Amino acid sequence: MEETGIGIWGVPLAILAGAIRVSTPFIFVSLGETITERSGRINLGLEGTLVFGAMTAYAVAVMTNSPWLGVLAAMATGAVFGLVHGWICKWPKVNDIAIGIALMQFGLGLAFFLGKPFIQPAAPHLPAIPLGFWSSLPQIQAALNINVLFLLGAALAFILWWAFRNTRIGLILRVVGDSTDAARAMGIDPDRVRLLATAVGGSLAAIGGAYLSLYYPGSWNEGISSGQGLMAVALVIFARWNPIGCFLAALLFGGAGALGPALQSVGVTQGYYLFYATPYVLTLVIMIATSSPTRSLAGAPGALSLTK
């Protein structure tokens, strides 16, 4: 009976496990971009920040034998990338998109150059919590073997949701994101707030990179990201700049990414590889569905634009 039950639930369990594993980088990148965009700035360079964070975390973990020191190092480099992006974009008529793309390419190139010596060495992995200990079935145990960063990302989503509505920092961020003139009238320096918000956003994105190299897939190579940093920007729009929405949308993206491997795990040998494209198709559909020349997006910060 147990075997029959697992046979029936094999695909959902595989999708659940895959959604948790795959969604974690999306959670951190999208939460970081939410903070940045809530301040009125967009950062398309997070793909480069993600990959450079993955390389930094892996390299530091190899040299120190500590994955957590790797995560902290990745956060520091992500903050630096965010500060550079924020400092350049504070100048008048600077295009956020162009700067983001330039920094993305810079981060990718620098990560590939500096990371070559660390492709072969093995780094210690981040720990996971076996929440499926109550079951004797290995499928359930595998599905509920949850990485610590996933739990931290889930908690952070709810904390940010609360902070945006109930704290002075959240109020300042929303005021700056909605109206530069109103912020200045209140004695707030919008450039400083956006600079710090972009730095925090970059730091969180780099945590997503650290997860990729130190847990899943748990290695460093030049194709580790597969565009997750860029897809996370679409995820933020889909979630309407809501941190809890970002968390739920990340799970949706993660489940879409896990669909192909889940089908393969239960013996589907033809056509399963087409489902590997599901996250990219979902991104395209979201961008098309949310684009309109005549109406603004609900929840969009009023000062969010391509030029300052």
C-alpha positions in Angstrom: 0.0 0.0 0.0 2.9 2.4 0.9 4.5 1.7 -2.5 1.2 2.4 -4.3 0.8 5.6 -2.4 4.3 6.8 -3.2 3.8 5.8 -6.8 0.7 8.1 -7.0 2.3 10.9 -5.1 5.8 10.5 -6.6 5.5 13.4 -9.0 3.9 15.9 -6.5 6.6 15.0 -4.0 9.3 15.5 -6.5 7.9 18.8 -7.6 7.6 19.9 -4.0 11.2 19.0 -3.2 12.3 20.6 -6.5 10.3 23.7 -5.9 11.9 24.3 -2.5 15.4 23.7 -3.9 15.0 25.7 -7.1 13.0 28.6 -5.5 15.6 29.7 -2.9 17.8 31.8 -5.3 14.6 33.4 -6.7 13.4 34.3 -3.2 16.6 36.2 -2.3 17.1 37.9 -5.6 13.4 38.9 -5.8 13.4 40.2 -2.3 16.5 42.2 -2.9 15.1 43.6 -6.1 11.9 44.5 -4.3 13.8 46.6 -1.8 15.7 48.3 -4.6 12.6 49.0 -6.7 10.5 50.1 -3.7 13.1 52.9 -3.5 12.4 53.9 -7.1 15.4 52.2 -8.8 15.6 49.1 -11.0 18.7 46.9 -11.1 19.1 44.5 -14.0 22.6 43.8 -13.0 21.5 41.2 -10.4 22.4 38.3 -12.7 26.0 39.4 -12.6 25.8 39.9 -8.8 24.2 36.4 -8.4 27.0 34.7 -10.3 29.8 36.7 -8.7 28.3 35.9 -5.3 28.2 32.2 -6.2 31.9 32.3 -7.1 32.9 34.3 -4.1 31.0 32.1 -1.7 32.5 28.9 -3.2 36.0 30.3 -3.2 35.9 31.5 0.4 34.3 28.2 1.5 37.1 26.3 -0.2 39.8 28.4 1.4 38.3 28.6 4.9 36.3 25.3 5.0 33.3 27.3 6.2 30.2 27.7 4.0 28.8 30.4 6.2 31.9 32.5 5.8 31.4 32.0 2.1 27.8 33.4 2.4 29.0 36.4 4.3 31.7 37.1 1.7 29.1 36.8 -1.0 26.9 39.3 0.8 29.8 41.8 1.0 30.6 41.6 -2.7 26.9 41.9 -3.6 26.7 45.1 -1.5 29.7 46.5 -3.3 28.1 45.8 -6.7 24.9 47.4 -5.4 26.8 50.5 -4.2 28.6 50.9 -7.5 25.2 50.6 -9.4 23.5 53.0 -7.0 26.3 55.6 -7.1 26.4 55.7 -10.9 22.6 55.8 -11.2 22.3 58.8 -8.9 23.6 61.1 -11.7 21.0 62.9 -13.8 19.8 61.2 -17.0 21.7 58.0 -16.3 19.8 55.0 -17.7 19.2 52.4 -15.0 18.8 49.6 -17.6 22.0 50.4 -19.4 24.1 50.6 -16.2 22.5 47.3 -15.0 23.3 45.5 -18.2 26.9 46.8 -18.1 27.4 45.7 -14.5 25.8 42.4 -15.2 28.3 41.7 -17.9 31.1 43.0 -15.7 30.1 40.7 -12.9 29.8 37.7 -15.1 33.2 38.3 -16.8 34.9 38.9 -13.5 33.4 35.8 -11.9 34.5 33.6 -14.8 38.0 35.1 -14.7 38.6 34.9 -10.9 36.7 31.6 -10.5 38.6 29.4 -12.9 41.0 28.1 -10.1 37.9 27.0 -8.0 36.1 24.8 -10.6 37.8 21.6 -9.5 38.2 22.0 -5.7 35.3 20.8 -3.5 33.7 23.2 -1.0 31.7 22.3 2.1 28.0 22.5 1.6 25.4 24.5 3.6 23.4 22.4 6.1 19.9 21.3 5.7 17.2 20.5 8.3 15.6 17.0 8.0 11.9 18.0 8.5 10.9 14.6 7.2 12.4 12.7 10.1 9.0 11.5 11.1 8.6 9.3 8.0 10.4 6.1 7.1 9.8 6.7 3.4 13.0 8.1 1.7 10.9 10.1 -0.9 9.2 12.1 1.9 12.5 12.5 3.7 14.1 13.8 0.6 11.2 16.2 -0.1 11.4 17.6 3.4 15.1 18.0 3.7 15.0 21.8 3.8 18.1 24.0 3.4 18.5 26.6 6.1 18.6 29.5 3.6 15.1 28.6 2.3 13.7 29.0 5.8 15.6 32.2 6.3 14.3 33.5 2.9 10.7 32.6 3.9 11.1 34.4 7.3 12.7 37.4 5.6 9.7 37.7 3.2 7.3 38.1 6.1 9.6 40.4 8.0 9.9 42.7 5.0 6.2 42.6 4.4 5.7 43.8 8.0 8.5 46.3 7.9 7.3 48.1 4.8 4.0 48.8 6.5 5.0 49.3 10.2 8.4 50.8 10.5 10.0 54.2 9.9 12.5 52.7 7.5 9.7 51.1 5.5 7.8 54.4 5.4 11.0 56.3 4.2 11.5 53.7 1.5 8.0 53.9 0.2 8.0 57.7 0.3 11.2 57.8 -1.8 9.9 55.2 -4.2 6.6 57.0 -4.7 7.8 60.6 -5.0 11.2 62.1 -5.1 9.8 65.6 -4.5 7.7 64.5 -1.5 10.8 62.8 0.0 12.9 66.0 -0.4 10.1 68.0 1.2 10.2 65.7 4.2 14.0 66.3 4.5 14.9 62.8 3.2 17.8 62.4 0.8 16.4 60.2 -2.0 19.9 59.5 -3.5 21.2 58.2 -0.2 18.1 56.0 0.4 18.3 54.5 -3.1 22.0 53.9 -2.7 21.5 51.9 0.5 18.5 50.1 -0.9 20.5 49.0 -4.0 23.3 47.9 -1.8 21.0 45.8 0.4 19.3 44.4 -2.8 22.7 43.4 -4.2 23.7 41.7 -0.9 20.5 39.6 -0.9 21.0 38.6 -4.5 24.5 37.4 -3.7 23.0 35.1 -1.0 21.0 33.5 -3.8 24.3 32.9 -5.6 25.9 31.4 -2.5 23.0 29.0 -2.3 23.6 27.8 -5.9 27.3 27.1 -5.4 27.2 25.8 -1.8 24.0 23.7 -1.8 22.1 23.2 -5.0 23.5 22.3 -7.4 26.4 22.7 -5.0 29.4 23.4 -7.3 30.9 26.3 -9.1 30.9 26.5 -12.9 30.3 29.2 -15.4 26.8 28.2 -16.3 25.5 28.0 -12.7 22.8 30.7 -12.9 20.9 30.0 -16.2 19.4 33.5 -16.1 17.8 33.3 -12.7 18.8 36.9 -11.8 16.9 38.3 -14.8 13.9 36.1 -14.3 13.7 37.4 -10.7 13.0 40.9 -12.0 9.9 39.6 -13.8 9.0 37.7 -10.6 9.0 41.0 -8.7 6.6 42.6 -11.2 4.4 39.5 -11.1 4.3 39.8 -7.3 3.4 43.5 -7.4 6.4 44.5 -5.3 5.0 42.5 -2.3 7.6 40.4 -0.4 5.1 37.6 0.5 4.0 37.6 -3.2 7.7 37.3 -4.2 8.0 34.2 -1.9 4.9 32.6 -3.3 5.9 33.5 -6.9 9.4 32.1 -6.3 7.8 28.8 -5.3 5.8 28.8 -8.5 8.9 29.4 -10.5 10.7 26.7 -8.6 7.9 24.3 -9.1 7.9 25.1 -12.9 11.7 24.5 -12.9 11.3 21.2 -11.1 8.7 19.8 -13.4 11.1 18.3 -16.0 13.3 16.5 -13.4 10.2 15.3 -11.6 8.8 13.6 -14.8 12.2 12.1 -15.5 12.4 10.7 -12.0 9.2 8.7 -12.5 10.2 7.2 -15.8 9.0 9.7 -18.4 11.7 9.3 -21.1 10.2 11.3 -24.0 9.4 15.0 -24.0 10.2 15.6 -20.4 13.1 17.9 -21.5 10.6 20.4 -22.9 9.4 21.1 -19.4 12.9 22.5 -18.6 11.9 25.6 -20.6 8.8 26.1 -18.3 10.4 28.9 -16.1 11.5 30.8 -19.2 8.1 30.5 -20.9 6.5 31.6 -17.6 8.7 34.7 -17.5 7.8 35.6 -21.1 4.1 35.2 -20.4 4.3 37.3 -17.2 6.2 40.1 -19.1 3.6 40.1 -21.9 0.6 40.0 -19.5 1.9 42.9 -17.3 2.9 45.1 -20.2 0.5 47.9 -21.2 1.0 51.3 -22.9 -2.2 52.7 -21.4 -2.2 51.6 -17.7 0.3 51.5 -14.9 0.9 48.4 -12.8 -0.9 48.1 -9.5 1.5 48.5 -6.7 4.3 50.0 -8.8 6.4 52.6 -7.0 5.5 56.0 -8.5 9.2 57.1 -9.0 10.2 53.9 -10.7 11.4 54.8 -14.2 14.3 54.1 -16.5 15.9 57.5 -16.1 16.5 59.8 -13.2 
